[in-house]
Amino acid sequence: YNEYKSYLSMSWNKCPHLVIVAMLFTLAESETETAFNVALNGTRTFHLLRKIEEGDVVTAWGMFQDRNTSKISMNIIGRKRTYLLYVDFRPYRDYMVLDSYNPKKGGWQREIRVGFPQTNFEAGKVFKVEIAVKPRGFTLYFNDVRLILNFERLIPNKVADRIVLNGGSSVFHWTALHLPKNKDRLLPFPIKAYKLYSPGFQLQDGNIIKAWGVFVNETTRFSVNLRSGNGYTLLRVEFRPPPDENIVVFTSYEGGIWMQGLQAEMPRFNHGKVFKVEVICGKDEFDITVNGTSLGLVPYRHGYAQVDIRGVELLGGSNGMTWTDLHFYDKDLVKLSLTSAYQSSVADRSNPEKAIDGNTDGKAGSCTQSRGGAGENNFWEGYLAENSTVTEVVIYNTEHKSYYKHLVGAKIYVEDFYCGEIRNVD
């Protein structure tokens, strides 16, 4: 899920203890298999290019999932953990919290709770939060509706140096951010999700490039681009949504000019919904699909071939539309080598190395097992032999019926990057 990371970990706090039989990791033989995922919860920090000032507006978009989503916060933070503004949505309790934090004055200054029903969020829909900097405080908007006229600022603007987004749970994730003095460019994150380049990158028959994004009705053009080593665009799949146009254009760029493009009808996109674009590589042509429906076959043009393609870029989008994932699927995957493991506790001599010893039968004595009660933040970590690109994690469960469902709720991380949560073990 994340490029060049050295360890993978699991954490859980709802189950009494966890039993893992074995874990299997796969990656490409070289760097040709790369997967990015921005469906992240946890903490994301964005440093400001300058101090905030009156008139600035910070805007963030997120994708709400369901009523199980916990706290969602957007914060303006300064040096030494000073919070100029802490905005914490708590949909599971139908209210939100505003506060500021000054360690020199005893910590949290004055908490304000405002009723905010969970029904303001819609499952699977993008929402928008705006913070406007005013002369004496902050004005807060949710989906263009003003929630707070003025939250008094107790700490000077000049202290602020970053925006921090905290994601809740249940696959909730922030999708994009506008920062002050950066109003012309949306910041999907991580920025790495835009580009996939590697010296060993080379397409073959049957390879599939997959890109995911979140669509909004007001977006401008957005595109998937296959690039050569010298910067030429060998294939651009450009989506041109209404009202100006309603088509998809397939074109290429050579010698300083764009070639005449082929056109297809614009597929149906749903506002606030995730979509998937696939570029399937054939011997002489690409098959382009959106959400599993083919837009048509596009031949390799102007003498280009698979061997000339050295990278993929995702471009465009605005007003909350953002690309979220970019995957390149190669044929040759190999199992990663883990050199050691560690866990928060050990029960019944079931040490952490049993999760990576190759035995996957699930029988008693073959599993790693922790102990402790609910809420104790149990964890297991495995350390890779070398920096690697992790694309898949397979967990083999115990066959013991009393412990079988203890994996439910476990979260998977590659270093500090959240990758996903185990929802069921059926």
Salt bridges, closest charged atoms under 4 A:
ASP56 OD1 - ARG50 NH2 2.77
ASP88 OD2 - ARG90 NE 2.66
GLU111 OE2 - ARG113 NE 2.55
GLU122 OE1 - LYS125 NZ 3.52
ASP144 OD1 - LYS128 NZ 2.81
GLU152 OE1 - ARG110 NH2 3.88
ASP161 OD1 - ARG162 NH1 2.81
GLU238 OE1 - ARG221 NH1 3.64
GLU238 OE2 - ARG236 NH1 3.82
GLU238 OE1 - ARG240 NE 2.77
GLU245 OE2 - ARG221 NH2 2.88
GLU245 OE1 - ARG240 NH1 3.47
GLU278 OE2 - LYS210 NZ 3.48
GLU278 OE2 - LYS276 NZ 3.95
GLU313 OE2 - LYS195 NZ 3.96
GLU313 OE1 - ARG227 NH1 2.72
GLU399 OE2 - LYS363 NZ 3.92
GLU415 OE1 - LYS5 NZ 3.62
